[in-house]
């Protein structure tokens, strides 16, 4: 399998191995598009985002891989839902803490180590999704580097 898919699968496993304010079952997808009936439940999607090849040594390159983690849930947007939104924000922070500074073991035939590079949460939440779709959406981008 490719490095980016190996890393995305390892991120899913790492997220699913954590304890959070509410149950999480992350899945690897190619597009984090959820249909209306599914939107009622919490959805955590791991989506391969980007990869770049940087020169390393004479024989190896460094591949930097970015993976997005989307946290989505349907909400009613009014003052009474402030607590529900706060809980979703707390969940996003817990997922960030779970991924932060964690290196990944990827591949099976010849396992490699994917080194943690950085993590960002942008948007922290998407205001247009709240307004137009009545859906909380937060995106975490985590970057790893692998030698190949």
ABEGO torsion letter per residue (X at the ends): XBAAAAAAAAAAAAAAABBBABBBBBBBBABBBBBAAAAABBBBBBBBABBBBBBBBAABBBBBBBBBBBBBBBBBBBAAAAAAAAAAAAAAAAAAAAABGBBBBBEAABBBBBBBABBBBOBABBAAAAAAAGBBBBBBBBBBBBBX
